[in-house]
Amino acid sequence: MKRWMSQGWKALAAGWLVSLACLATTAQAQNLTIEITRGSDQATPIAIVPFEFSGQGGLPQDVAQIVSDDLEHSGQFSPLSRSALVSLPSSSEDVFYDDWKRVDARYLVVGKIEPQGNQYRIQYELMDILGGKRMLGETLTSSDGNLRASAHYISDQIFEAITGIRGAFSTRIAYVAASGTGDNARYALYVADADGHNGQQVLSSDDPILSPAWSPDGQKIAYVSFESGNSAIYVQNASTGERLRLTSFRGINGAPAWSPDGRKLAMSLSKDGQPEIYVMNLATRQLTRLTTNPAIETEPDWSPDGQSLIFTSDRSGAPQLYRMSATGGQAERVTFTGNYNSDGRFSPDGKTLFMVTRDGSGYHVAKQELDTGRVTVLTDSRWDESPSVAPNGTMVIFATQQGAQGVLGAVSSDGRASFRLPSAQGDVREPAWSPFLN
């Protein structure tokens, strides 16, 4: 597991790699399957009626079901089961609001899909049942291959219309899958939809791949690869596969993190001794060293305004989070609750830190409000690591274990809802949530 060790970052990295190799079984998974582990008792009831299809046969994707799944996985909504639907309207004109009030639906989604040549015309509407009015309606076109993407788009629009928060269902995640054991271990970097579907392998290697991080425009991924026999930081175009090696210094080259403007990359390098925080100007490749300390300094993350960095250091004797100016200077300790806090990640508004904390029951994802210092533990699993925050701040994805299998977990930012995304064939680790893609 990716755990801090008193012997230092190098021992940490070694243990991390052994864990990935020992837990792995296959890297051929194309989809992750969401398993809800905890629903929110404050989720809003919503009815999503199967979209009427006027073509021959059936559709390759159940658009309404994908929308229902998206909204349920957000933790904000509780969709009615299809057996509980009182009728099957396909437009707002066919909706009798009192019928839906009797089943306690707060909102209703209806729609219809019509074939148009080799494409589909999708029309959907959102109704406010208590208000007795139509809130949203739109018509869009889609091909067979884009029906799932169209469903995620619809989910985004519904989510924002009701909550006022931009939906993140059309974003993507990156993760690492491992296969084999020992000398036969192989590693692969995947990119998938935010719900784990449509996984596409973008890199395969006989050597470990670690710490994927999306560029702010969602076009590139920085990561650590050991393919040359030592750690090195690469940047790869997620669509074309074109890639560039940025660092391959002796020792540790790790934990890349993009600046919000995409012009710089923070990282942890041990080329001058202990691991320290550096920032690289991507245009010039010039490195600026930010920390000078005999402790281990790693896992940087930029504040949303680009003015400061958070990082993990054991300068106090145990891993804690520190903050400093992006141009260097004095570092200020941020976390004080417990004796282990690491892998800090800013919320999109910069007001909250998500992190891994340790207590008597294990390692958990937690959050700390920066203005008050209040810490809330969000997960009850025992081996959580590598948190990554959705671009709208409503969810956190992380790596954890389910029995002996490595899986991805996700938890709402209030901790009320959670789910897991195991692979049917093996282990997955190192999740990274993309930014908004447009």
N, C-alpha and C positions, 0 to 999 in steps of 0.2 A: 504494500500500500504506500501511497505517497505520504509519508509521515516524517516529521522532523525528528532527528536523532542527535543526541548530545555529541556524538563523534563527528558530526559535521555534515555539510550538504552532500559531499561525495558519497558518504555512507548512505545517506538518504536516497540519492539517485540509484545506487546499486540495489537497495531493497525494493525500490519502486519497480525497477526493471524485472527483478526476479518475480515479483508478484504478478506482473502482467504476463510473463511467460508461463508461470505455473497455473494460473487460473484459466488460460485460454483453451478453446477447443476448435473454433473455426472463425474465419474472417469472410465468409461468403454471404453473410446476412444482407438482404436488401431492404428489409423492413424491420422496424422495432414495433412491438405490440404494446399498446398502452393498457395497463392494469390499474384501475382506480383503487387506492389503498385507504383514502379517507375523503369523504365528501363534506362540504360545508353545510352546517345547519342553518346558515343565513343565506344560502343560495336562492336566487330569484326563480320562481317557477315559470317556465316558458314552454309553450306547445309548438312543435315544429312538424307540420303536416307533410307527409310524403308528396313530393312535387308531381303533379299530373303530367304524364308523358303521352303525347299524341302520335308517336311513331310506332313502327312495327317492332315486335320483340321487346327487348329490354335495353336499358342503358348500361354501359360498362362500369359506371360508378353511381352509387346512390347519393346524389348531391345533398338531399335533405338530411340523410343520416350523417354525412360528414360534417355538415353545419351543426347538427345536434351534438356530435362528439366533441367538436371544437369548443363549443360554448360550455359543455359540461366539464371539460378538462381545464378550463380557465378557473374553475372554482367559484365563479360568480353566478352560475346558472344551474338550475336543476330541471332538465327537460322531462316532460311527461313521457311515459312509455307509450308506444304506439297503441297498445291495447286500451289505454286510458283516453284516447282521443274521441271526442263526442261526435265528430263529423270529419269529412275530408274535403273541405273547400279548397279551391285552387286560386281564388281571387278574393279581394276584400269585399266585393259585391255579394259574395255568398256567405259572409261571416255574420252569425247571430251572436252578438257579444254576451248576452245573458247566458247562453249555453256554456260558454267558456268560463264565465265567472263561477258557475256551479262546480267546476273541477279545479277551482283556485288557480287558473292560469293567469299570470300577470301580463304576459305578452304572447303573441301568436305570430308565427311565420307561415306563409302559404306561398305557393309558386306553381309554375307550369313550365314544361320544356317541350319545344317543338323542333323537329328536324328541319334544317334548311340546307339542302344539298349535302355536303360533307361536314357541315357544322350544325350546331344547336343554338336555338334562341331560348335563353333562360330569362324568365320574368319572376321576380320575387317581391313580396311585400311584407312589411312588419306592422302589426297592429298593437296599440296600447289598449288592453282589454278594459281596465278600470276607467281609463279616460274615454273609451268608446270612439277611438279615432285611428286613422292610418298614420303611422309615423314615418314610413320610409317605403319607397318603391323604386325599382330600377330594372332595366332590361339590358342584358349583355349577351354576347355570342361566345361560343366556345367550341373547340374541336374535341374529339375523343380523348386525345392525350392531355388536354388541359382542363377536363371536367373537375378533377380534384383541386387544381389551382383556382378555378372559378368558385368552387365551394368555399375554399379558404377566404377568398375575396369577399364573398357574401357574409361569412362569419365576421370578418373585420368590420364591415359596414354596420352590421347589427350590433356588435359589441360597442362600437363607438357611439351609435345613436342612443343606446340605452345608458351607458356608463359615462360617456363624455371622455373616455380614454381610447386612444388609438389602438385598434386590434393588432395583434402580432402573429396571427395565424398564418400569414403568407411569408413569414420569415423562414430561415433555415437553421439547422444545427450541424455542427461538425463533431465527429467523435472518432475515436480510435478503436478498432477491433483487432484482437490478437488470435492467432491460430497455432496449434501445435504446442509442444513443450520442449524445453531444453534447446539442443542444437537445431531442432526442427521447427522452432518458433518462427512465425511470420506475423507481420503487422500491416495493417491497412488503415488509411485515413478515408473516412466517408463523409459525404455531405448529403443531408436528407431534409425533407420538409420538417417543420417544427413539430409535427405529430409523429415523426419517426418513419413515415412512408417515403417511397421513392428514393431509397438510399443508393447513392452512386459512389463507387470507389474512385478516388482521385489520386491515390498514391498507394503503392504496395512495396514492402521492403522486408528483407531478412533481418533487419535491425530495428530496434525500438523507435517509435514515433511518439513524441510527447508535446504537450502544451500548445495545441492549435489555438490560434487567435485570429479573429476576423478583422480585416481592414474596415475603416468607417464607412466606405462605400459598398461593402459587401462583395467586392470583386476578388479579393485576395485573402490568403490565409498564411500567416506566419506560424512556423512550428519548429520543433527541435527534432533532428534526425541523427542517428548514430551510424549511418551507413558507411561513413569514412573511417570507422573505428573509434572515433571520438565524437562527442556531442558537437553539433553545428546548427546554426539557425538559418533556416531557409524561408523565402517568401515565394508562394506559388499562386498563379492565377487559377481560381477554382473552376473556371469554365474551359480554358484552353490547356491547362496542365503546364504551361510555361513556368519555369521557376528559376530562382536566383539564390545562390548561397551568400549570406551576408557575413557570417562570422564562423570561424573554425579555429579559434585560439586554443592553445594548450589548456587543458583543464575544463572547467564548466562553461558552457555556452547555453544559457537556459532562460525560461520564463519570458518570452517576448510579449510585449504589450504595445499596441498602437496608440499614438497620440490622437486626440479627437479630430485634428485636421489631416491626419494620415501622412504627415510629413516626417514624423520621427517614430522611432521604436525604442522603448525602454526594455532593458534586459538585465540579467544577472550574469556577470563574467568573473572568473577567478584567475584571469591571465596575469594579474599582479599579486596574487597570493590568495587571500580569502575571497569568497564570492561577494562582490559589491554591485551596486546599482549603477548602470551606465545608460546614457541616451545616445542613440545614433541618429544623425541627420541623414535621411535616406537619399537625398540628392547628392551629397558630398561624401558619404560614408564616414564622416568625422564623428569620433566618439568623445563624449563628455562624461567624465566620472563624477557622479553625484555624492557618493558616500565614501568615507574613509574611516573604517572601524574594524577592529579585530574580530568582530562578530560575523555571523552568516547573514547576509543581506540578499533577499530574493523576493520573487512573486510581486513585482511592481504592478500598479494599476493607476491609470490617469484619472484625475477628477474630470467631470464633464466639461468644465471650462478650460481645461488644459493648463491650469496655473499651478497645480500641485500633483504630487504622486503619493500613493499609499504603498507601503511595502512591508514584508515580514522580516523581523530581525530577532535574534536571540541575545542582543546586547544587554538585556536585563537579566539574563540567565535562563530564560525560557522564551519560546516563540511568542511575540506580540506584534501588533500592528503599529507602524509609525508613519507620520506624514511629514513631507518636506516640500519646499518650493521646487518646481520643475526645473529651475535653474541652479539648484543646489542650496547649500546653507545648513542651518541647524534643523535636525529632525526632532519632531515632537511626538511623544508616545500618545497613542489614541486609545488603546484597549487596556483595561485594568481588571476586568472581571475574570477570575480564574487564572490558571497558570499556563494556558495554551490557547492562543488565538492566531490563526494564520489564513493565508490565501484571501485577503480582503478584496472585495469588489464593490465599487460605487454603484448606487442606484442611479438611474438616468437623470434625476433631479439633483444629485449630489448631496442629498440630505441624510442618506442612510448608507451604512456599510453592511454588506453581506459577507460572511466569513465562515470558517470552520472553527468550532470551539470544542474543547474537551471537558467532560465532567466524569463522574463516577461510572456512568453507563456507556461511555464511548465518545466517538467523534460525531458531531452534529453540525448541520447548517444552522446558523444563527444570524440575527441582524442587530446592529447597534445604531440607535439614533444619534447623529453627531452633535445635535444641540444639547441633548440631555444626558447622553452617555448610557441610556437605558438599553439593556441587552435582552433580547427575546430569542429563545431557542425554538426553531421552526420544525425540526424533524425529531423523530424518536428512533430512527435506525442507528446502528452502532458504528458503522465504518464509512462515514461520508467524507467526500473530498471534492476538490475542483469545482466549486460553485461558479455558475455563469448566469447573469441576470438577463431576462427578456428585455428588449429595447423599450417596452412600455412600463417596465418595473413591476409588473403584476405577478410574475413567476420567476422562480430560480431553478435551473437545471443543475444536477450534480451527479457525481459517480458514487455508487454505493454497492453493497453486496446483498444478494438474495440467496441464502444458503451459501453454497460454494461458488456461485456464479456472480461475475461482475455485471451490474446493470446500471442503467441511468435512472435517476429519480427526478421528480420535479415537485415543488411545493409552492403554494401561493405565498405571496409576500407577507400575508397576515398569518400564515401557518394553519389556516382552517381546512385547506384541501390539499391533497397530494396524490400522486400516481407514480408508477414505475414504467419504464420502457425497456423490458428485457429483449434480448435477441433470442429467437427460437433455436438458433444453432450454437450460441457461444457467448463470449464475454465482450462487453463494451466498456470503455473508459474515456476519460479526458473530454468531456463535452464542452462545446463553446457555442453560445447562442449568437446568431448573426445580428447585425443592426437591421433597421428597416431597409428594404431594398429599393425604395423609390420615395 
